[in-house]
């Protein structure tokens, strides 16, 4: 039977984990998805991401207790550590910096246009009958 000291240690560790998860993977995944998906598929993409998120959460909930019963808590939490390391490497290495960039600039980056298209995106062309600015490649929007 665990003593009171271990109970407090587990509770504090859990609270610290929740705080760091809330400012890290918990929110960064959704921010990255909303910023990095092209506008034309964002609603469908976010729906698919939510469906996958719920499927993974349900799977974790279903296998947690049987795994803990057979292998102990350490196995599950080392698995979580492995997932966190993969998340950190992915976020640090593969996700681009989006601070100060428009959604069009981010989309151009992922479409392979890179820096060559960015000056065109910053300078709107006026070419419709109403005189509204229009970005190249977005004629169907206006």
N, C-alpha and C positions, 0 to 999 in steps of 0.2 A: 504494500500500500504506500503510495507516494506521500511524502510529508508536506506540510504547508509551504515550506520554503520552495520546493520544486514546483508546487502549484502556482505560486507567484511568479517564479522564473518563466514558466510556460506562458502565463497570461501576459506578462510584459513582452516576451519575445513575440507573441502573436500580435499584440498591439503595434509593435515596431514594424513587423512584417506588413501589416495592413496599411500603416501610414506610408511606407516606402512603395508598396504596390500601388496605392492610390495616386501617387505622383509620378510613377514610372510606367511599368507595363500596363497597368489598369487603364490609363487614359491615353498613353502614347500610341497604342495600336489604333484606337478609334480616331485620334487626330491625324495620324499618318494616312489612314484609309480615306478620310474625308478630304485631305489636302492633295493626295497623290493620285486619286482616281480621276480619269477624265470626266468632265462635266456630263457628257452625253450618256455615260453608263453609271454615274455615281449612285443613283437610287437603286438600280438593280444590283450593283456591286455591294452596296451596304446591306441590302437584304440578304444576299448570299453570305456575306461575312457574319451577319447576326445569326443566320441559320447554322453556320459552322461553329460559331462560338457556343451556341446552346448545345450542339451535338457533343462538342469536346467537354463542356461542363457536365453534361449528363453522363458521359462515359467515365469521367474522373469520379463523379459521385457514386457510380455503380461499382467501380473496381477498388475504391479506396478501402472500405472495410474488409473485403476478402483478402486484399493484399496485405493489409496491416495484420490481420489475423494469422496469415501464413508466414510472412517474412518480417514483420515488425514495422514500426513507424519509420525507422531510419531508411528503409528501402524506398518508401514513398517520397520522403523529403529529399533524398539524394536525387531521385527522379525529377522533382521540382527544381532542384538546384541545376541539374543538367539543362532543363528547359529554359531557365533564367539565363544561363550562360549563352545558350544559342540565341535567345532574344537579344541579349546585350551586344553580341558580336554582329548580329544582323542590323540592329539599330545604329551601331557605331560605324560600321563599315559600308553598308549597302544603301542606307537611306540618305538622300541628299539634304543639304541645309535648305530650308524653305523660308527662312526669316527674310522679310522684305521683298519677297517675290510674289508676283501675281499668279493666279491659277493658270493663266495662259502660258506664262513662262515655265512653270513646273511641268505642264502638259507637253510643251515643246521639248523640254529636256528628255522626257521619257519616250517621245516619238522619234528620237534620234536626230532631231534638227539641231539640238544643242545651242551653242552660242550664235550660230549663223542666223537663226530666225529671230532671236531676241530683239534686235533693233527694229525689225519690221513689226513686231508685236507692240512695241512701245509707241510707235507712230501710227495712229489710226488714219485710214484713208476715207475720205468722204466720197461716196459713190452711189448713194441711193437717192430716190426722188425727194425724200424728206430732209436731206442734208445731215442725217445722223452719221456719226463716226462708225466705221465698220472695220473690223479686223479681218485680215486676209484669212480665208478658210472658215469664217464664221458667217457667211452670207445667209445661210439658212435660218439663223437665229432671229434676225431682224425682219 
